[in-house]
């Protein structure tokens, strides 16, 4: 669902806002001043002009769950898919039924892959961390694990939300547990509302890479003071190997930046 703009008075852009804006502008420059399509086999059935920089980014990938059904991983790799984030777990008792097959197939196809956990606010952090560790292999060649934090009042069997402070504490505990398990600093995935309500202004989270959702504007227009590493810029993407819509994502950097990031992780 497209997110609403946040309108707040400012006296002027902070250094972190300028950093985020520069990252977004860099995506356009790296793609040839907005004129080149580096992924000609990728599409979008409902493209939004405001996120054209995402479509033109040099390094792009997808995120998937069971809703993508049967995936032709060889076709995905041939099309140039550079990374995939795969839904693994929710709360303390649900695993995506396609997770293990996707996980193994992505490795065989040579596409760097990471697993994400969708947080429930009615389950303890310890329960959720244990559930993730029981179901997600600690593979040395995996991307960092992702802690997916959104308000989810209608989630399966989990109608309640946490207070902002309780949510922050749960995020802290999950980040620490995931890092202890994998040896890699986790990625925080968030949307505009949760970021505004819980994370914005709490600089303890700034040391983590962020994966942000913004499908109707560039991230610096929606997220206060938030540098990002990954940007989910459309939910209506089309890629070879998958029937129907899929989320498309951009990495905030060049080919050289991407290779350096993977090397630092020990992924390759």
N, C-alpha and C positions, 0 to 999 in steps of 0.2 A: 504494500500500500504506500503510495507516495507520501512522503513526510511533509509536515508543515514547516514553513520558515519560522525561525525565531527572531523576534524583533526586540532588540534591546539597545538602549542608548549607550554610546561609547564616546569617549573623549578622543579616541584615536587607536589605530591598531597596535596591539602589543607585539613584542618580538616573536612570540609563539604564533600569533595570527599571521604575521608576515611570513614566518617559516612555512606554515601550512599553505598560504597562498602561493608561495614560491614553488612548493612541491607540485601543486596543481598546474601552475603555469609550465613547469618543466615537462609535464606529460605532453603538453601540446608541442613544445619545442622539439622534444625528442622524436615526435612523430612527423616532423617536417613542416612545422608551423601550421598544423591543423589541416593539411591538405592530403596527407598520405594515409591509406588504410593498411596498417601492418598485418591485419588478420582478414584477408579478403574472403576466407571461407566462413568466417563468423558473421552472424547477423543479429537483428533485433526486430521483432514484429511490431513493437511500439516504441521506437526510438524517441528520446527526449533531447531536444537541441541543447538544453542546459548542461547535459553530461557528455557532450561530444568529446571532451578531453579524455574521458575514460575509454571511449571506443578507439581513440587514436594512440593509447598508451603503448609503449614498446613491449612491455611484459604483461601478458594477460592470461587468466585462467578462469576456472569455474568453481562453484561449490554445488554439491549434489546430496541427495538423500534417496530413499526408496521411491519417491515419486518420479524419478527419472527412469525407472524401470530398467530394461535391458540396455546396456551401454556397449557400443563398439569401441573398445579402448584403442585399437589400432587406428581407427579413423580419427579419434580424438588426437592421438599423437601425431599423425600425419598432418593434421590441420594446424599444428603448432602450439597446442595447449601446453602452457609452461608450468602449471601447477593445478592441483585440485584439492579442495578441502571437502572431506567426507563426513557426513553426520554419523556419529558413533552412538552416543548415549543421551538420555534425558533423565533428569532426577536421579533416583536410586534404584530403578527397576525396569527401565526400558532401554532396549538396544535396537537400533535401526536394523531391520531384517536383511538389508543389502550390505551392511557395513563390511563384513569380512570378505565377501566376494569382491566388492569394489576395491577394498584395501589391497588385496592380493593382485587383482588385475591391473591396478594402477602401477604397482611396482613392476610387473612383467612388461608393461607398455613403456616403462622408463619415464613416467610422469611423476615428478615430486609430489608427495601427498601428505596431508596432515589430517588429523581427526579433531572433530569438535564436539563439545559437550554442551547441551542446552540446559541451563540452570533452572531448577525449580526452587521457589522461595519457601516452600512448605517442607522441604527435606533438609536435613543438616548437611553442612559442608563435608563432614567426615563420611557420611553415607554416600554422597555423590562422588567424592574422590575415590572411594573404594570401588564403587560400581564402575567407574571409568577404568581404573587400573585392572580390574578383573576382565574387562572386555576389549581393551585396546592394547595391542602388542607394543612393547617399548623397543621399537626398531630403530637402530642407529641411523638409518637413512631417511627417517621420517622428518617432516617439517615440525616445528613446535606445535604442541597441543593448543587448542583454542578453547577458551572459556567464553561461551555465548551468553551474554547478559542482556536481557530484555524484560520489560514488564509482561507477565504472562498470566493474567488473571483468569483466562479461560482455558488454561492448559489441562490436559487430561488428569483427572483425579487430584488436582492441585489448584483450587480456586483462589487461594489467598495470596496477597502480596506482602512483601516485607516493608518496614520503614526504610528510609534511605540509609540510616546508620547501620541497621541490621543487614541490609543488602551489601553495603561496603565491607562489613566484617566477613560476610560469606565469600565475597569476591577475594578478599585478602587470603582467606584460608584455602580456597580452591587454587589460587595462583601458586601459593607456597607448596601445596601438595602435588600439583601437576609438575612443578619444576623439580621437586625432589624425586619424583618418579622417572622423569625423562632426562633430567640433566639439561634441559633447554628452557629458556625463559618463555613462558606461555604468551600467546597472543590474546588480546581482549577484543572480542567482537561485540559491537554495541550499535544501537540505533539512536536516533536523535533524542527521543524522549528520555530514555534511560540515562544517556550521557548527561543531559541537562539536569535531571532530578538527582542523580547519585554521584556521578564521577566528576563533573565539571568543577574545577577549582580545588580538587583534592590531588595535590601534586605527587603523592606517594605512588600513584599509578603511572606517572609520566615515564618511568623507566621501562615500561612494557611496550612492545609493539602493538599498535592499534589497527584493527580492521573495522572500518566504519561503513555504514549503509547510508547512501544518499542517492536517490534515484531521480530527483528533480532539480538538483543543483550540485555544484561542486562542493566538496566537504568543507572548505574554509568558509562557505556561506552559511553553513548549518551548525557547525561545531565550534564552540567557543574555545579558542586557544588549544587546538588539538592537532599536532602533527600526526600523520598516519603512515602506515606501511602498506596496507591493502585497502582498496576502495571497492565496495559492491555498488556498481553504478546502474544495473538494470536487473529486473526479475523476468524480463521477457526476451532474453537472449536465445539465439539458435546457434548450435554448433554441430558439425558433422559427428555422427556417432550417437546422438541423442535425439529421440523423437519428442517434440514439444518444447516448451519453454524451459530455460535453465538460467540460474543466476550467473552473470558475468562479472568478473573482478579485474582490477588493475593493480599492479605493483608500482609504488612511487619511486621509480628510478630507472636507470638505463640498463642495458645488457650487462655492462661492467658492474654496476651496482648489484644487480641480481646475482651474478656469479660470485661476487665478493660475499654477499649475504649467505648464500648457500655454503660457501667454503668455510665461513665462520661457524656455521652450524655443524660442519662435518658431513653435510649431505652429499657433497661430491668434491 
